[in-house]
């Protein structure tokens, strides 16, 4: 009887652990403003300060935003996801539009040149420069700039975390993308077969650099996101990996 009770307690603890979400942030809504850039097809929204490339190929599509200095965190916020809704502007907000969810893929730079000393992306203002498609999902195109409420949310990504390689035998640059849950990466380590974990340096956005010569060796990565969760992705890239290619892990966060 005691053993049966003990087994039940263990099972209950396991079930409780499984029910706890991997991602947890303050769900309170905060005030900000939003504008848009580019066109309805995503022109001008590709590439950018986070280091991503073709956002359609990389799975982000038009559900993206460039974020202001106050949110960008020197690029560490790249990959984070936000829920945004238009508020307090009956003239421009689309009735019953609900909210949108976007991934931070670019930087909205400050502008200190007169007469724009109060430019919307200047610190300490929290601002989202949305793709036109996302902006016009919640507000009229003619509005230009709107008040919004936003909150940080978990990223829902399809498939595994992806790693895109660039460089030469003397240095390797890796873009980490399609990261679920917290979305934004704070640390990356790399390991060749039969090697030791080596910390990578963040160059910009979500591009990470090592000076190790790992050509011809399967590549494994250990990725830590901003919520402190670390996951190892073993031998994501095979021994014959090549520069300029992307490799997908079997799992995500």
N, C-alpha and C positions, 0 to 999 in steps of 0.2 A: 504493500500500500504506500509506504514511504517512498519507495523507488518510483512507483507510478506517478506520485505527486511531484517528485523531483524532475522526472522527465517532462511533465506538463509545464513546470515552471521554466525549464530550459527552452521548450518549444515556444512558450509565450514570449520570452525574452527575444528569441530569434525573430518572431513575427513582428514584435515592436521595432526591432532594429531595421527590418526590411521596410517598415511603414514610414520610417523617418526619411524625408527627402534628402538627396545628396546636396542640394543647393538651398541655402537659406539666407535671405537678406531682409532688411526692414521693408515691409510691404506698404509703408505709408506713402501717400502721393505727395509730390513736391511741385512747386510752381516753377515754370520756365517759359521760354518762348520758342517758336519754331518758324523757319523760313524754308525755302526749297532752292535747289540748284539743279542744273542739267535739264533734260527734256523727258518726255513721257517714256522714251525708250531707254533711259538710263545714260544718255550721253553726258560726259563730264563727270560721272560718278564712279567710273572705273579707276583702277590703280589708287594712288593717293598715299597719304602719310602712314597708313597702317601696313603698307607693303603688299596688300592683296593685288591681284591682277584682274582678270575677267571675272567679275562677280557672278555672272550667270554660270560660267563653267565651274566656279568654286562653290556654288550652291547658295549664295546670298541673294542673287537676283536684284530686285528693286526694293526689297525690304531692308533698306539701309539708311544710315544717317552719318553726316560729319558732325562731330561734337566740339563744343567750345573748350577753351583752355581749362575752365573750372571742372570739366568732366573728363578731359582727355588723359590726365594723369601722366603726361609726358609719353603717351603711347601705350601705357600699360592697360588702359581701358579698351584697347582695340579688341573686338570680339565679344564685348559685353552686350547684353540685350536689354532693351527698354520697352515698356508699354507706355503709349502716349495717347492723350485725348485732348481735343479742342474744348476750351471752356470759356465761359464769361464773355462771349462775343456772339450774340445772336445774329448780328449782321453777316458774319462770315463763317461761323461754324455750321457744318451740315447737320441738320436735325437728325437725331437718332443714328448718327454715324458710328457710334461706339468708339472703340480704341484700335490702334494699330500696334504692331510689334515690329521692332527694327533692331538690326545689329549695327554697332558702331564700327564703321569701316574706313573712316577718314577724319580729318581734322579741320575744323572751321577756325581759321587763324584770326587773331585780333587785328584791328585796324585803328591805329592811333593818329592817322592823318586827318587834319581839319578838312571838312567840317564834321567828320565822323568820329569825334572823340568818344561818343557814347555808342559806338558800334556794338551790335548785339552779341558778338562773340568775344568782346573784351572781358577780361576778368573784372569782377568776380561773377559775371552773369552766366547762368546755366542755359545753354541754348542748343537746339538741334536744327541742323541744316539738312532737311530731308530730301530724298529723291522726289521729283515732281509727282510721281505716281502715289507715293505715300501721303504727301501733303494734300493733294486733291482728293484723297479718300476721306479726309476729315474736315476740310475747309475749302472755301471757294478759291479758285486760282487767283482772282483779283485781289485777295486779301494781302498777299505779300508777306506779312508777318502776323502771327497769331499768338495769343496767350494759350499755354497748354499746361496740363498736369502730367507728370510722368512718375514712373517707379521702375526700379530694377527688377527684372524677371529672369527666370531660367531660360536658357537658350534651348530650343528644340531643333536638333539637327538630325538629318537622315544619314545613316551609315556611320563609319568610324572616323576618328580623328585623322587628318591628312597632313602629310609632310612633303613639301616641295623643295627640291634641292637646287642649288646653284653654286658656282665657284670653279675651283680647279684642285689638283692634288694637294696644294699647299694650304688651302682654306676652304671651308664648307659653310655655306649659308643656307639655313633651313627656315622656310616659312611654315608656321604651324597654323592650321585653319580647320574650319568645320568642327569646332570644339563645342560640345554640349554643356548643359547646366550652367556653371558660372560663366563659361565662354571666354573670359580673358585669362591669359597665361602669365604667370609671374615668374616661373623658373623652368628651365629645360636642361636636361643632361643627356649626353649621347654616349653610346658604347658600341664599339665594334665587337665582332665575335671573339670570345675568350679575352676580352679586355676589361678595363675598369671604367666605371662611370666617370665622365668628365663634364664639368659644368660648362654650359655654353653662355656666351655673352650676348645680351640683347643689343642689336645695332639700332634698329628703329622699329616701331610698331610691333609686329609679331615675327620679325626676322631675327634669327638667333645664329651666332657664329662660333665656329671652332677652328683652331689652327692644326688640329690633328689630321694626319693623312690616313683616311679610312677607305681609300679606294680598294675595291676587291673584297671588302669585308661586309657581311650583313650588318645592318644598322638597327640598333634598338634605341628607344627614346624613353626618358622618364619626364613626364610633364606634370607641373604643379599649377593649379589654377588659383585665383585670388581668394577662394574660400578655404585654401589650405589642403585641398584634396590632391594627392599625388597618385598617378597611375603609370605603370610601366607598360610599354608597348614593345614587346620583344620581336626582334628581327622583322621589323616592318618592311624594310628595303632588303632585297636579296643580295647575295654577293656580287651579282652583275649589275647593281644599280648604276644609273647614269645621271650626270648633271642635267638639270633642266626638266626633270621628270617629277611626277607626284606619286606618292605611295600612301595607300590607305590602310589603317589598322583595322583589326577585326572588331574592335570595341570602341566605345566612347565613354564619356563621363556620365 
